[in-house]
Amino acid sequence: YARTALFTIIPALGATAVLAWLAVRRANPIGTFIRIAIVVLLLSFIPDYLLPVPHRTFLSSSIAAFMHLVAGVVTVTVLVAGYRRYSGRA
């Protein structure tokens, strides 16, 4: 569980830093943040399918990619909702 938590927390902290950086530099950072998040999510799928892991199957790689998708969607949703709530922008 520690490895999974670590691989979820570190990207979430990175996404938080990116949104905070964009909030200072852009009038409307949400659109840019979501585009960056989509690109990073798509790039995160690559190691799931290409890394030489013993006994890796297409199904196991697809499940890992789905877990990236879920973690990414939850992280981006929470950050965007929090930004809108605390910045007063709807």
Secondary structure, DSSP 8 states (H G I E B T S, - for coil): -HHHHHHHHHHHHHHHHHHHHHHHH-SSHHHHHHHHHHHHHHHHHHHHHHS--TT--HHHHHHHHHHHHHHHHHHHHHHHHHHHHHHT--
